[in-house]
Amino acid sequence: MSDWEGKENIGGVFYGSCWCEVSCLLTYAEIPGVWFLADTGEAMVMDHVEVAVTDAGDSWRLSLSNPTDFPAEVKVYIEKRTDFVKPWSPCAMDDCRIISVDGRGGAELLIEKNR
């Protein structure tokens, strides 16, 4: 890793957890793959997928596509813009819809407007 470990340990990695493991776990637990606002139709993507939103009358159609070669399990968090005044609960991601998208594949999701 660096010279400070000593000449006999250069390149060695110590055993144990590190801040980066905790960071990855918290990111998965606290941040959705797609954050969708049901009253405005806005989608914010924080995952390796692409999202297109179309108006389907009484609902929104989210078309998710996965440009990678790997399958994805995407958490979609749905709320309204008026919900911005209150913070998410510690378990907010437990209520996410989880959408499976194959590598180089796609999936669709219908969401009621003003849900």
Buried (B, 14 or more C-beta within 10 A) or exposed (E): EEEEEEEEEEEEEEEEEEEEEEEEEEEEEEEBBBBBBBBEBEBEBBBEBEBEBEEEEEBBBBEBEBEEEEEBEBBBBBBBEEEEEEEEEEEBBEEBBEBEBEEEBEBEBEBEBEE
